[in-house]
Amino acid sequence: MSIGVLMNTRGLMEFIVVNLDHDLGVIPESLFFMLVLMAVSTTYMTAPLIRRLIRKTELEPFFQAPGFFQEPLQPPRVTAAGNAG
């Protein structure tokens, strides 16, 4: 199920194809609008669907680990002796 949801995020690739078709005059303005709206909405709903699917799997404890997705990535601190710590 998760793979299917992740395969649905095709926003950038679809935007390129739809813009090309529109510029070449293959698709009318109304169809262009519908395809862009569909690409944005399906890409936008991917994150909530994946979160809901993860809650139902054995991966939930991994994603609930302290700091996972909450804290920004920090570079390692370097001491005066040049050791990372």
PyMOL Python script that loads the backbone (N, CA, C, O; Angstrom):
from pymol import cmd

cmd.read_pdbstr("""\
ATOM      1  N   MET A   1       0.833  -1.192   0.000  1.00  0.00           N
ATOM      2  CA  MET A   1       0.000   0.000   0.000  1.00  0.00           C
ATOM      3  C   MET A   1       0.881   1.262   0.000  1.00  0.00           C
ATOM      4  O   MET A   1       0.608   2.225  -0.717  1.00  0.00           O
ATOM      5  N   SER A   2       1.939   1.233   0.817  1.00  0.00           N
ATOM      6  CA  SER A   2       2.836   2.392   0.894  1.00  0.00           C
ATOM      7  C   SER A   2       3.519   2.656  -0.438  1.00  0.00           C
ATOM      8  O   SER A   2       3.672   3.808  -0.843  1.00  0.00           O
ATOM      9  N   ILE A   3       3.928   1.598  -1.117  1.00  0.00           N
ATOM     10  CA  ILE A   3       4.582   1.774  -2.415  1.00  0.00           C
ATOM     11  C   ILE A   3       3.613   2.406  -3.410  1.00  0.00           C
ATOM     12  O   ILE A   3       4.004   3.273  -4.192  1.00  0.00           O
ATOM     13  N   GLY A   4       2.381   1.985  -3.385  1.00  0.00           N
ATOM     14  CA  GLY A   4       1.382   2.570  -4.277  1.00  0.00           C
ATOM     15  C   GLY A   4       1.153   4.040  -4.000  1.00  0.00           C
ATOM     16  O   GLY A   4       1.011   4.832  -4.931  1.00  0.00           O
ATOM     17  N   VAL A   5       1.115   4.419  -2.721  1.00  0.00           N
ATOM     18  CA  VAL A   5       0.932   5.831  -2.365  1.00  0.00           C
ATOM     19  C   VAL A   5       2.142   6.641  -2.818  1.00  0.00           C
ATOM     20  O   VAL A   5       1.990   7.734  -3.364  1.00  0.00           O
ATOM     21  N   LEU A   6       3.342   6.110  -2.593  1.00  0.00           N
ATOM     22  CA  LEU A   6       4.543   6.840  -2.992  1.00  0.00           C
ATOM     23  C   LEU A   6       4.680   6.944  -4.508  1.00  0.00           C
ATOM     24  O   LEU A   6       5.245   7.918  -5.006  1.00  0.00           O
ATOM     25  N   MET A   7       4.179   5.973  -5.240  1.00  0.00           N
ATOM     26  CA  MET A   7       4.219   6.051  -6.708  1.00  0.00           C
ATOM     27  C   MET A   7       3.271   7.118  -7.238  1.00  0.00           C
ATOM     28  O   MET A   7       3.406   7.562  -8.378  1.00  0.00           O
ATOM     29  N   ASN A   8       2.329   7.524  -6.425  1.00  0.00           N
ATOM     30  CA  ASN A   8       1.369   8.535  -6.839  1.00  0.00           C
ATOM     31  C   ASN A   8       1.952   9.945  -6.819  1.00  0.00           C
ATOM     32  O   ASN A   8       1.334  10.863  -7.359  1.00  0.00           O
ATOM     33  N   THR A   9       3.115  10.144  -6.217  1.00  0.00           N
ATOM     34  CA  THR A   9       3.736  11.467  -6.182  1.00  0.00           C
ATOM     35  C   THR A   9       4.517  11.671  -7.464  1.00  0.00           C
ATOM     36  O   THR A   9       5.705  11.358  -7.543  1.00  0.00           O
ATOM     37  N   ARG A  10       3.859  12.182  -8.430  1.00  0.00           N
ATOM     38  CA  ARG A  10       4.472  12.357  -9.743  1.00  0.00           C
ATOM     39  C   ARG A  10       4.438  13.817 -10.169  1.00  0.00           C
ATOM     40  O   ARG A  10       4.487  14.121 -11.361  1.00  0.00           O
ATOM     41  N   GLY A  11       4.355  14.713  -9.206  1.00  0.00           N
ATOM     42  CA  GLY A  11       4.132  16.120  -9.491  1.00  0.00           C
ATOM     43  C   GLY A  11       5.082  16.751 -10.479  1.00  0.00           C
ATOM     44  O   GLY A  11       4.633  17.282 -11.494  1.00  0.00           O
ATOM     45  N   LEU A  12       6.363  16.715 -10.228  1.00  0.00           N
ATOM     46  CA  LEU A  12       7.310  17.415 -11.093  1.00  0.00           C
ATOM     47  C   LEU A  12       7.315  16.851 -12.497  1.00  0.00           C
ATOM     48  O   LEU A  12       7.285  17.610 -13.466  1.00  0.00           O
ATOM     49  N   MET A  13       7.352  15.545 -12.628  1.00  0.00           N
ATOM     50  CA  MET A  13       7.382  14.930 -13.952  1.00  0.00           C
ATOM     51  C   MET A  13       6.105  15.255 -14.728  1.00  0.00           C
ATOM     52  O   MET A  13       6.149  15.527 -15.928  1.00  0.00           O
ATOM     53  N   GLU A  14       4.984  15.223 -14.038  1.00  0.00           N
ATOM     54  CA  GLU A  14       3.729  15.533 -14.733  1.00  0.00           C
ATOM     55  C   GLU A  14       3.665  16.999 -15.140  1.00  0.00           C
ATOM     56  O   GLU A  14       3.150  17.323 -16.210  1.00  0.00           O
ATOM     57  N   PHE A  15       4.180  17.882 -14.301  1.00  0.00           N
ATOM     58  CA  PHE A  15       4.202  19.304 -14.668  1.00  0.00           C
ATOM     59  C   PHE A  15       5.000  19.529 -15.941  1.00  0.00           C
ATOM     60  O   PHE A  15       4.602  20.322 -16.794  1.00  0.00           O
ATOM     61  N   ILE A  16       6.111  18.843 -16.073  1.00  0.00           N
ATOM     62  CA  ILE A  16       6.944  18.999 -17.271  1.00  0.00           C
ATOM     63  C   ILE A  16       6.188  18.532 -18.509  1.00  0.00           C
ATOM     64  O   ILE A  16       6.152  19.234 -19.520  1.00  0.00           O
ATOM     65  N   VAL A  17       5.587  17.351 -18.429  1.00  0.00           N
ATOM     66  CA  VAL A  17       4.857  16.803 -19.576  1.00  0.00           C
ATOM     67  C   VAL A  17       3.643  17.662 -19.915  1.00  0.00           C
ATOM     68  O   VAL A  17       3.389  17.943 -21.086  1.00  0.00           O
ATOM     69  N   VAL A  18       2.898  18.076 -18.904  1.00  0.00           N
ATOM     70  CA  VAL A  18       1.689  18.877 -19.141  1.00  0.00           C
ATOM     71  C   VAL A  18       2.050  20.232 -19.743  1.00  0.00           C
ATOM     72  O   VAL A  18       1.370  20.706 -20.653  1.00  0.00           O
ATOM     73  N   ASN A  19       3.113  20.858 -19.242  1.00  0.00           N
ATOM     74  CA  ASN A  19       3.537  22.142 -19.813  1.00  0.00           C
ATOM     75  C   ASN A  19       3.987  21.993 -21.258  1.00  0.00           C
ATOM     76  O   ASN A  19       3.684  22.839 -22.099  1.00  0.00           O
ATOM     77  N   LEU A  20       4.707  20.921 -21.542  1.00  0.00           N
ATOM     78  CA  LEU A  20       5.131  20.671 -22.918  1.00  0.00           C
ATOM     79  C   LEU A  20       3.928  20.496 -23.835  1.00  0.00           C
ATOM     80  O   LEU A  20       3.858  21.101 -24.904  1.00  0.00           O
ATOM     81  N   ASP A  21       2.979  19.661 -23.405  1.00  0.00           N
ATOM     82  CA  ASP A  21       1.775  19.443 -24.220  1.00  0.00           C
ATOM     83  C   ASP A  21       0.989  20.728 -24.413  1.00  0.00           C
ATOM     84  O   ASP A  21       0.477  20.987 -25.502  1.00  0.00           O
ATOM     85  N   HIS A  22       0.892  21.522 -23.380  1.00  0.00           N
ATOM     86  CA  HIS A  22       0.156  22.780 -23.480  1.00  0.00           C
ATOM     87  C   HIS A  22       0.868  23.744 -24.434  1.00  0.00           C
ATOM     88  O   HIS A  22       0.224  24.393 -25.258  1.00  0.00           O
ATOM     89  N   ASP A  23       2.188  23.835 -24.322  1.00  0.00           N
ATOM     90  CA  ASP A  23       2.947  24.723 -25.203  1.00  0.00           C
ATOM     91  C   ASP A  23       2.861  24.295 -26.666  1.00  0.00           C
ATOM     92  O   ASP A  23       2.868  25.135 -27.566  1.00  0.00           O
ATOM     93  N   LEU A  24       2.779  22.987 -26.897  1.00  0.00           N
ATOM     94  CA  LEU A  24       2.665  22.490 -28.270  1.00  0.00           C
ATOM     95  C   LEU A  24       1.234  22.562 -28.803  1.00  0.00           C
ATOM     96  O   LEU A  24       1.000  22.328 -29.989  1.00  0.00           O
ATOM     97  N   GLY A  25       0.283  22.884 -27.932  1.00  0.00           N
ATOM     98  CA  GLY A  25      -1.112  22.996 -28.349  1.00  0.00           C
ATOM     99  C   GLY A  25      -1.833  21.665 -28.414  1.00  0.00           C
ATOM    100  O   GLY A  25      -2.889  21.571 -29.041  1.00  0.00           O
ATOM    101  N   VAL A  26      -1.288  20.625 -27.776  1.00  0.00           N
ATOM    102  CA  VAL A  26      -1.903  19.302 -27.807  1.00  0.00           C
ATOM    103  C   VAL A  26      -3.117  19.248 -26.889  1.00  0.00           C
ATOM    104  O   VAL A  26      -4.105  18.587 -27.210  1.00  0.00           O
ATOM    105  N   ILE A  27      -3.055  19.936 -25.747  1.00  0.00           N
ATOM    106  CA  ILE A  27      -4.172  19.918 -24.812  1.00  0.00           C
ATOM    107  C   ILE A  27      -4.708  21.341 -24.632  1.00  0.00           C
ATOM    108  O   ILE A  27      -3.938  22.301 -24.645  1.00  0.00           O
ATOM    109  N   PRO A  28      -6.032  21.478 -24.464  1.00  0.00           N
ATOM    110  CA  PRO A  28      -6.618  22.806 -24.260  1.00  0.00           C
ATOM    111  C   PRO A  28      -6.378  23.322 -22.840  1.00  0.00           C
ATOM    112  O   PRO A  28      -5.934  22.578 -21.965  1.00  0.00           O
ATOM    113  N   GLU A  29      -6.673  24.582 -22.629  1.00  0.00           N
ATOM    114  CA  GLU A  29      -6.454  25.249 -21.339  1.00  0.00           C
ATOM    115  C   GLU A  29      -7.218  24.561 -20.204  1.00  0.00           C
ATOM    116  O   GLU A  29      -6.687  24.417 -19.102  1.00  0.00           O
ATOM    117  N   SER A  30      -8.455  24.137 -20.461  1.00  0.00           N
ATOM    118  CA  SER A  30      -9.250  23.509 -19.402  1.00  0.00           C
ATOM    119  C   SER A  30      -8.643  22.180 -18.953  1.00  0.00           C
ATOM    120  O   SER A  30      -8.611  21.893 -17.756  1.00  0.00           O
ATOM    121  N   LEU A  31      -8.167  21.373 -19.885  1.00  0.00           N
ATOM    122  CA  LEU A  31      -7.537  20.105 -19.527  1.00  0.00           C
ATOM    123  C   LEU A  31      -6.200  20.352 -18.820  1.00  0.00           C
ATOM    124  O   LEU A  31      -5.837  19.618 -17.900  1.00  0.00           O
ATOM    125  N   PHE A  32      -5.480  21.374 -19.246  1.00  0.00           N
ATOM    126  CA  PHE A  32      -4.229  21.747 -18.585  1.00  0.00           C
ATOM    127  C   PHE A  32      -4.487  22.066 -17.117  1.00  0.00           C
ATOM    128  O   PHE A  32      -3.757  21.600 -16.242  1.00  0.00           O
ATOM    129  N   PHE A  33      -5.511  22.851 -16.846  1.00  0.00           N
ATOM    130  CA  PHE A  33      -5.852  23.211 -15.471  1.00  0.00           C
ATOM    131  C   PHE A  33      -6.218  21.976 -14.651  1.00  0.00           C
ATOM    132  O   PHE A  33      -5.778  21.844 -13.509  1.00  0.00           O
ATOM    133  N   MET A  34      -7.014  21.076 -15.214  1.00  0.00           N
ATOM    134  CA  MET A  34      -7.419  19.880 -14.486  1.00  0.00           C
ATOM    135  C   MET A  34      -6.218  18.975 -14.175  1.00  0.00           C
ATOM    136  O   MET A  34      -6.129  18.424 -13.078  1.00  0.00           O
ATOM    137  N   LEU A  35      -5.315  18.822 -15.114  1.00  0.00           N
ATOM    138  CA  LEU A  35      -4.149  17.970 -14.888  1.00  0.00           C
ATOM    139  C   LEU A  35      -3.203  18.566 -13.849  1.00  0.00           C
ATOM    140  O   LEU A  35      -2.641  17.836 -13.033  1.00  0.00           O
ATOM    141  N   VAL A  36      -3.025  19.877 -13.875  1.00  0.00           N
ATOM    142  CA  VAL A  36      -2.179  20.528 -12.868  1.00  0.00           C
ATOM    143  C   VAL A  36      -2.820  20.403 -11.493  1.00  0.00           C
ATOM    144  O   VAL A  36      -2.129  20.103 -10.519  1.00  0.00           O
ATOM    145  N   LEU A  37      -4.111  20.626 -11.397  1.00  0.00           N
ATOM    146  CA  LEU A  37      -4.819  20.494 -10.131  1.00  0.00           C
ATOM    147  C   LEU A  37      -4.722  19.063  -9.588  1.00  0.00           C
ATOM    148  O   LEU A  37      -4.525  18.869  -8.389  1.00  0.00           O
ATOM    149  N   MET A  38      -4.858  18.069 -10.457  1.00  0.00           N
ATOM    150  CA  MET A  38      -4.753  16.677 -10.044  1.00  0.00           C
ATOM    151  C   MET A  38      -3.341  16.360  -9.553  1.00  0.00           C
ATOM    152  O   MET A  38      -3.182  15.672  -8.544  1.00  0.00           O
ATOM    153  N   ALA A  39      -2.317  16.848 -10.247  1.00  0.00           N
ATOM    154  CA  ALA A  39      -0.932  16.585  -9.842  1.00  0.00           C
ATOM    155  C   ALA A  39      -0.623  17.223  -8.492  1.00  0.00           C
ATOM    156  O   ALA A  39       0.038  16.612  -7.652  1.00  0.00           O
ATOM    157  N   VAL A  40      -1.096  18.444  -8.282  1.00  0.00           N
ATOM    158  CA  VAL A  40      -0.851  19.127  -7.005  1.00  0.00           C
ATOM    159  C   VAL A  40      -1.583  18.417  -5.874  1.00  0.00           C
ATOM    160  O   VAL A  40      -1.004  18.195  -4.810  1.00  0.00           O
ATOM    161  N   SER A  41      -2.836  18.059  -6.083  1.00  0.00           N
ATOM    162  CA  SER A  41      -3.615  17.446  -4.999  1.00  0.00           C
ATOM    163  C   SER A  41      -3.094  16.058  -4.637  1.00  0.00           C
ATOM    164  O   SER A  41      -3.008  15.731  -3.453  1.00  0.00           O
ATOM    165  N   THR A  42      -2.744  15.232  -5.624  1.00  0.00           N
ATOM    166  CA  THR A  42      -2.255  13.894  -5.298  1.00  0.00           C
ATOM    167  C   THR A  42      -0.876  13.944  -4.649  1.00  0.00           C
ATOM    168  O   THR A  42      -0.565  13.117  -3.792  1.00  0.00           O
ATOM    169  N   THR A  43      -0.050  14.903  -5.047  1.00  0.00           N
ATOM    170  CA  THR A  43       1.260  15.051  -4.418  1.00  0.00           C
ATOM    171  C   THR A  43       1.103  15.561  -2.989  1.00  0.00           C
ATOM    172  O   THR A  43       1.815  15.121  -2.087  1.00  0.00           O
ATOM    173  N   TYR A  44       0.176  16.483  -2.785  1.00  0.00           N
ATOM    174  CA  TYR A  44      -0.044  17.065  -1.460  1.00  0.00           C
ATOM    175  C   TYR A  44      -0.580  16.040  -0.457  1.00  0.00           C
ATOM    176  O   TYR A  44      -0.251  16.108   0.727  1.00  0.00           O
ATOM    177  N   MET A  45      -1.390  15.104  -0.914  1.00  0.00           N
ATOM    178  CA  MET A  45      -1.987  14.157   0.027  1.00  0.00           C
ATOM    179  C   MET A  45      -1.098  12.957   0.318  1.00  0.00           C
ATOM    180  O   MET A  45      -1.503  12.076   1.078  1.00  0.00           O
ATOM    181  N   THR A  46       0.094  12.890  -0.256  1.00  0.00           N
ATOM    182  CA  THR A  46       0.979  11.757  -0.026  1.00  0.00           C
ATOM    183  C   THR A  46       1.461  11.681   1.420  1.00  0.00           C
ATOM    184  O   THR A  46       1.397  10.612   2.029  1.00  0.00           O
ATOM    185  N   ALA A  47       1.936  12.781   1.978  1.00  0.00           N
ATOM    186  CA  ALA A  47       2.482  12.761   3.341  1.00  0.00           C
ATOM    187  C   ALA A  47       1.453  12.309   4.382  1.00  0.00           C
ATOM    188  O   ALA A  47       1.779  11.449   5.201  1.00  0.00           O
ATOM    189  N   PRO A  48       0.228  12.846   4.390  1.00  0.00           N
ATOM    190  CA  PRO A  48      -0.749  12.352   5.371  1.00  0.00           C
ATOM    191  C   PRO A  48      -1.086  10.863   5.189  1.00  0.00           C
ATOM    192  O   PRO A  48      -1.274  10.146   6.171  1.00  0.00           O
ATOM    193  N   LEU A  49      -1.160  10.405   3.943  1.00  0.00           N
ATOM    194  CA  LEU A  49      -1.464   8.990   3.718  1.00  0.00           C
ATOM    195  C   LEU A  49      -0.332   8.093   4.201  1.00  0.00           C
ATOM    196  O   LEU A  49      -0.586   7.042   4.791  1.00  0.00           O
ATOM    197  N   ILE A  50       0.905   8.488   3.961  1.00  0.00           N
ATOM    198  CA  ILE A  50       2.040   7.690   4.416  1.00  0.00           C
ATOM    199  C   ILE A  50       2.083   7.664   5.940  1.00  0.00           C
ATOM    200  O   ILE A  50       2.342   6.615   6.531  1.00  0.00           O
ATOM    201  N   ARG A  51       1.832   8.810   6.588  1.00  0.00           N
ATOM    202  CA  ARG A  51       1.806   8.825   8.054  1.00  0.00           C
ATOM    203  C   ARG A  51       0.738   7.874   8.597  1.00  0.00           C
ATOM    204  O   ARG A  51       0.974   7.157   9.569  1.00  0.00           O
ATOM    205  N   ARG A  52      -0.415   7.873   7.975  1.00  0.00           N
ATOM    206  CA  ARG A  52      -1.503   6.992   8.422  1.00  0.00           C
ATOM    207  C   ARG A  52      -1.142   5.521   8.211  1.00  0.00           C
ATOM    208  O   ARG A  52      -1.459   4.679   9.051  1.00  0.00           O
ATOM    209  N   LEU A  53      -0.486   5.211   7.100  1.00  0.00           N
ATOM    210  CA  LEU A  53      -0.085   3.826   6.841  1.00  0.00           C
ATOM    211  C   LEU A  53       1.024   3.379   7.778  1.00  0.00           C
ATOM    212  O   LEU A  53       1.055   2.219   8.186  1.00  0.00           O
ATOM    213  N   ILE A  54       1.936   4.282   8.125  1.00  0.00           N
ATOM    214  CA  ILE A  54       3.035   3.926   9.028  1.00  0.00           C
ATOM    215  C   ILE A  54       2.493   3.596  10.407  1.00  0.00           C
ATOM    216  O   ILE A  54       3.005   2.693  11.068  1.00  0.00           O
ATOM    217  N   ARG A  55       1.468   4.309  10.853  1.00  0.00           N
ATOM    218  CA  ARG A  55       0.876   4.024  12.168  1.00  0.00           C
ATOM    219  C   ARG A  55       0.345   2.600  12.248  1.00  0.00           C
ATOM    220  O   ARG A  55       0.273   2.026  13.334  1.00  0.00           O
ATOM    221  N   LYS A  56      -0.025   2.028  11.113  1.00  0.00           N
ATOM    222  CA  LYS A  56      -0.608   0.692  11.106  1.00  0.00           C
ATOM    223  C   LYS A  56       0.435  -0.408  10.915  1.00  0.00           C
ATOM    224  O   LYS A  56       0.070  -1.579  10.821  1.00  0.00           O
ATOM    225  N   THR A  57       1.714  -0.065  10.854  1.00  0.00           N
ATOM    226  CA  THR A  57       2.744  -1.072  10.609  1.00  0.00           C
ATOM    227  C   THR A  57       3.677  -1.198  11.795  1.00  0.00           C
ATOM    228  O   THR A  57       3.542  -0.491  12.794  1.00  0.00           O
ATOM    229  N   GLU A  58       4.616  -2.103  11.669  1.00  0.00           N
ATOM    230  CA  GLU A  58       5.601  -2.314  12.721  1.00  0.00           C
ATOM    231  C   GLU A  58       6.690  -1.240  12.688  1.00  0.00           C
ATOM    232  O   GLU A  58       7.556  -1.230  13.563  1.00  0.00           O
ATOM    233  N   LEU A  59       6.673  -0.353  11.721  1.00  0.00           N
ATOM    234  CA  LEU A  59       7.685   0.701  11.630  1.00  0.00           C
ATOM    235  C   LEU A  59       7.383   1.889  12.529  1.00  0.00           C
ATOM    236  O   LEU A  59       8.221   2.780  12.663  1.00  0.00           O
ATOM    237  N   GLU A  60       6.227   1.925  13.140  1.00  0.00           N
ATOM    238  CA  GLU A  60       5.848   3.074  13.954  1.00  0.00           C
ATOM    239  C   GLU A  60       6.865   3.411  15.040  1.00  0.00           C
ATOM    240  O   GLU A  60       7.185   4.589  15.198  1.00  0.00           O
ATOM    241  N   PRO A  61       7.400   2.436  15.808  1.00  0.00           N
ATOM    242  CA  PRO A  61       8.390   2.811  16.831  1.00  0.00           C
ATOM    243  C   PRO A  61       9.625   3.490  16.240  1.00  0.00           C
ATOM    244  O   PRO A  61      10.210   4.367  16.876  1.00  0.00           O
ATOM    245  N   PHE A  62      10.022   3.100  15.044  1.00  0.00           N
ATOM    246  CA  PHE A  62      11.177   3.722  14.404  1.00  0.00           C
ATOM    247  C   PHE A  62      10.905   5.191  14.109  1.00  0.00           C
ATOM    248  O   PHE A  62      11.770   6.038  14.334  1.00  0.00           O
ATOM    249  N   PHE A  63       9.720   5.499  13.611  1.00  0.00           N
ATOM    250  CA  PHE A  63       9.395   6.875  13.265  1.00  0.00           C
ATOM    251  C   PHE A  63       9.009   7.711  14.482  1.00  0.00           C
ATOM    252  O   PHE A  63       8.931   8.936  14.384  1.00  0.00           O
ATOM    253  N   GLN A  64       8.768   7.079  15.617  1.00  0.00           N
ATOM    254  CA  GLN A  64       8.448   7.794  16.833  1.00  0.00           C
ATOM    255  C   GLN A  64       9.682   8.034  17.700  1.00  0.00           C
ATOM    256  O   GLN A  64       9.561   8.560  18.807  1.00  0.00           O
ATOM    257  N   ALA A  65      10.859   7.661  17.220  1.00  0.00           N
ATOM    258  CA  ALA A  65      12.092   7.853  17.980  1.00  0.00           C
ATOM    259  C   ALA A  65      12.289   9.337  18.275  1.00  0.00           C
ATOM    260  O   ALA A  65      11.932  10.183  17.455  1.00  0.00           O
ATOM    261  N   PRO A  66      12.858   9.660  19.446  1.00  0.00           N
ATOM    262  CA  PRO A  66      13.053  11.072  19.796  1.00  0.00           C
ATOM    263  C   PRO A  66      13.893  11.785  18.738  1.00  0.00           C
ATOM    264  O   PRO A  66      14.963  11.319  18.346  1.00  0.00           O
ATOM    265  N   GLY A  67      13.388  12.899  18.302  1.00  0.00           N
ATOM    266  CA  GLY A  67      14.118  13.712  17.344  1.00  0.00           C
ATOM    267  C   GLY A  67      13.890  13.366  15.889  1.00  0.00           C
ATOM    268  O   GLY A  67      14.371  14.084  15.012  1.00  0.00           O
ATOM    269  N   PHE A  68      13.176  12.298  15.600  1.00  0.00           N
ATOM    270  CA  PHE A  68      12.959  11.926  14.212  1.00  0.00           C
ATOM    271  C   PHE A  68      11.961  12.888  13.577  1.00  0.00           C
ATOM    272  O   PHE A  68      10.816  12.973  14.021  1.00  0.00           O
ATOM    273  N   PHE A  69      12.369  13.585  12.581  1.00  0.00           N
ATOM    274  CA  PHE A  69      11.578  14.588  11.847  1.00  0.00           C
ATOM    275  C   PHE A  69      11.282  15.847  12.660  1.00  0.00           C
ATOM    276  O   PHE A  69      10.635  16.757  12.142  1.00  0.00           O
ATOM    277  N   GLN A  70      11.729  15.932  13.905  1.00  0.00           N
ATOM    278  CA  GLN A  70      11.415  17.112  14.696  1.00  0.00           C
ATOM    279  C   GLN A  70      12.569  18.104  14.739  1.00  0.00           C
ATOM    280  O   GLN A  70      12.341  19.311  14.653  1.00  0.00           O
ATOM    281  N   GLU A  71      13.791  17.629  14.868  1.00  0.00           N
ATOM    282  CA  GLU A  71      14.922  18.527  15.032  1.00  0.00           C
ATOM    283  C   GLU A  71      15.652  18.707  13.709  1.00  0.00           C
ATOM    284  O   GLU A  71      15.828  17.746  12.960  1.00  0.00           O
ATOM    285  N   PRO A  72      16.079  19.932  13.418  1.00  0.00           N
ATOM    286  CA  PRO A  72      16.865  20.128  12.201  1.00  0.00           C
ATOM    287  C   PRO A  72      18.222  19.455  12.325  1.00  0.00           C
ATOM    288  O   PRO A  72      18.753  19.302  13.424  1.00  0.00           O
ATOM    289  N   LEU A  73      18.770  19.061  11.203  1.00  0.00           N
ATOM    290  CA  LEU A  73      20.068  18.406  11.188  1.00  0.00           C
ATOM    291  C   LEU A  73      21.150  19.406  11.542  1.00  0.00           C
ATOM    292  O   LEU A  73      21.233  20.473  10.934  1.00  0.00           O
ATOM    293  N   GLN A  74      21.983  19.073  12.525  1.00  0.00           N
ATOM    294  CA  GLN A  74      23.047  19.954  12.987  1.00  0.00           C
ATOM    295  C   GLN A  74      24.400  19.374  12.589  1.00  0.00           C
ATOM    296  O   GLN A  74      24.602  18.162  12.674  1.00  0.00           O
ATOM    297  N   PRO A  75      25.329  20.225  12.154  1.00  0.00           N
ATOM    298  CA  PRO A  75      26.666  19.718  11.842  1.00  0.00           C
ATOM    299  C   PRO A  75      27.376  19.324  13.135  1.00  0.00           C
ATOM    300  O   PRO A  75      27.067  19.878  14.190  1.00  0.00           O
ATOM    301  N   PRO A  76      28.317  18.382  13.082  1.00  0.00           N
ATOM    302  CA  PRO A  76      29.028  17.982  14.297  1.00  0.00           C
ATOM    303  C   PRO A  76      29.896  19.120  14.816  1.00  0.00           C
ATOM    304  O   PRO A  76      30.452  19.894  14.037  1.00  0.00           O
ATOM    305  N   ARG A  77      30.007  19.214  16.135  1.00  0.00           N
ATOM    306  CA  ARG A  77      30.837  20.250  16.738  1.00  0.00           C
ATOM    307  C   ARG A  77      32.284  19.808  16.718  1.00  0.00           C
ATOM    308  O   ARG A  77      32.598  18.647  16.976  1.00  0.00           O
ATOM    309  N   VAL A  78      33.152  20.741  16.412  1.00  0.00           N
ATOM    310  CA  VAL A  78      34.564  20.441  16.376  1.00  0.00           C
ATOM    311  C   VAL A  78      35.224  21.185  17.515  1.00  0.00           C
ATOM    312  O   VAL A  78      35.053  22.396  17.655  1.00  0.00           O
ATOM    313  N   THR A  79      35.991  20.456  18.344  1.00  0.00           N
ATOM    314  CA  THR A  79      36.669  21.057  19.487  1.00  0.00           C
ATOM    315  C   THR A  79      37.970  21.702  19.043  1.00  0.00           C
ATOM    316  O   THR A  79      38.372  21.590  17.885  1.00  0.00           O
ATOM    317  N   ALA A  80      38.609  22.365  19.961  1.00  0.00           N
ATOM    318  CA  ALA A  80      39.862  23.042  19.643  1.00  0.00           C
ATOM    319  C   ALA A  80      40.940  22.027  19.218  1.00  0.00           C
ATOM    320  O   ALA A  80      41.845  22.367  18.456  1.00  0.00           O
ATOM    321  N   ALA A  81      40.841  20.803  19.705  1.00  0.00           N
ATOM    322  CA  ALA A  81      41.828  19.779  19.331  1.00  0.00           C
ATOM    323  C   ALA A  81      41.529  19.180  17.958  1.00  0.00           C
ATOM    324  O   ALA A  81      42.304  18.365  17.459  1.00  0.00           O
ATOM    325  N   GLY A  82      40.409  19.577  17.343  1.00  0.00           N
ATOM    326  CA  GLY A  82      40.063  19.085  16.012  1.00  0.00           C
ATOM    327  C   GLY A  82      39.228  17.816  16.024  1.00  0.00           C
ATOM    328  O   GLY A  82      38.987  17.225  14.971  1.00  0.00           O
ATOM    329  N   ASN A  83      38.782  17.389  17.203  1.00  0.00           N
ATOM    330  CA  ASN A  83      37.949  16.192  17.310  1.00  0.00           C
ATOM    331  C   ASN A  83      36.487  16.565  17.168  1.00  0.00           C
ATOM    332  O   ASN A  83      36.029  17.557  17.734  1.00  0.00           O
ATOM    333  N   ALA A  84      35.765  15.768  16.411  1.00  0.00           N
ATOM    334  CA  ALA A  84      34.314  15.982  16.286  1.00  0.00           C
ATOM    335  C   ALA A  84      33.639  15.352  17.486  1.00  0.00           C
ATOM    336  O   ALA A  84      33.979  14.241  17.892  1.00  0.00           O
ATOM    337  N   GLY A  85      32.683  16.066  18.049  1.00  0.00           N
ATOM    338  CA  GLY A  85      32.024  15.501  19.237  1.00  0.00           C
ATOM    339  C   GLY A  85      30.642  15.937  19.411  1.00  0.00           C
ATOM    340  O   GLY A  85      29.983  15.532  20.369  1.00  0.00           O
TER     341      GLY A  85
END
""", "prot")
cmd.dss("prot")
cmd.show_as("cartoon", "prot")
cmd.util.cbc("prot")
cmd.orient("prot")
